[in-house]
Amino acid sequence: MMSNLLEAITPPPPKRRGKLLIVDDEEGPRLSLRVIFKDSYDLLMAEDGPTAIELAQKHPIDVAVLDIRMAGMSGIEVLERLKYVNPDIEVIMMTAFETTDTIRQALRLRACDYINKPFDIATMRAAVGQAMQRRLLESEIHSSAEKVNELVDELQSQRVEEQIAKTRGDIYASIIHDINGPLTVISGFVQLLNKKLNRASRLELEDLEFIRERLSIIERQVGNCIDISRRYLGFLRQQDQDSTPVSVNQLLLDLEQLVRVHPNLHGNEFQLTPLTKDVAVKINGTDLIQILLNLTVNAFQCAPQSHAVALGGEVLSQPLNLATFKDGPHDRLLNLENLDNTAPLVKLWVRDTGPGIPAAVLPKIFQPYFTTKGSQHGTGLGLNIVQRLIKEAGGALHCHTQIGEGSIFTVYLPATELV
């Protein structure tokens, strides 16, 4: 009774001021917008795209006003990155160069409004005010929904269990996909040993050495299968995974053994070039092998005709210049926002001379279960697994493709000197 009375006489908390992000590489428009909105909202200012993204990662932005034409990262790119950081941010685009293409791109990426420069103050106030009102209303609705959810715990618990069951199903499918590589090696060498034993009436010293070497490879691949299973089980149990630094060149040698006996190599060329200076990467060794193996097998499967696949890498002594990376019809970038961009970095690439990836297909290739190979030749999990493992390791992935010339997938990972 007393509790209800106190609740009744306690005044509601004051409504919060919205947080407005202004992004423009010209100082004049930034200062003008600051003067217009400084008394209405909490302001954050950015003179370029990377600064805007960093601010959005650190602060809960409600509305952003972006200039489309900026040096370095364009407003369209910033819009896409902001929506990646927080899909609920309301974004208003402004430019002095209005084209149908830019309007279409902005709307496709869910911009809420589009204003021409030089802007009219009343028009800008109205656009920002409406966007802020929508955003704050959505925030209030979300807050109310949380209170309602407290009253339906039993139903929510059931939904969580359903989601867990779905997640487990996806993980089991991923386990089957990932251990397929080592199992292929094991199967190939077991058949080879059987032929060797069936043909020989007695075993010579060189036969024993042959068998010993193959059994050693089989044992290592069995260990890979066990390691993959443990990694996924640890993920299901939400256990922290160890990431002991491992030699890149040693992993490349292990990978080459997998590739040389892989059935997709048949009829294709494969070349592996180790690093000129070996380094270590702080990632589970099995994970890096799975990343590179999936990319290599995907390169083999990009065309039924014979073609060449090359794998190589180098060590970068400087951080990446992220402003040079742009999504487009020939390029796709993943996890740049979460990249541990601290030198040294190791850059590993898988290049093929296949047909290239059409622009309409490129944005879909990392989606789970998406495949263009047919049910008999692909599960659509390989590239999705690559994306997840790279993200967990604090790395980034860049895909560049050209129709008729082939594709190159480049992995960037934080590296350390070998001890």
Secondary structure, DSSP 8 states (H G I E B T S, - for coil): -HHHHHHHHS--------EEEEE-SSHHHHHHHHHHHTTTSEEEEESSHHHHHHHHHHS--SEEEEESS-SSS-HHHHHHHHHHH-TT-EEEEEESS--HHHHHHHHHTT-SEEEESS--HHHHHHHHHHHHHHHHHHHHHHHHHHHHHHTTHHHHHHHHHHHHHHHHHHHHHHHHHHHHHHHHHHHHHHHHHHHHHHH-SS--HHHHHHHHHHHHHHHHHHHHHHHHHHHHHHHHTT-------EEHHHHHHHHHHHHHT-GGGTTSEEEE---SS--EESS-HHHHHHHHHHHHHHHHTT-SS--EEEEEEEEESS---GGG---BTTEEEESGGG----SSEEEEEEEE-S----TTTGGGTTSTT--SS-TTT--S-HHHHHHHHHHHTT-EEEEEEETTTEEEEEEEEEEE---
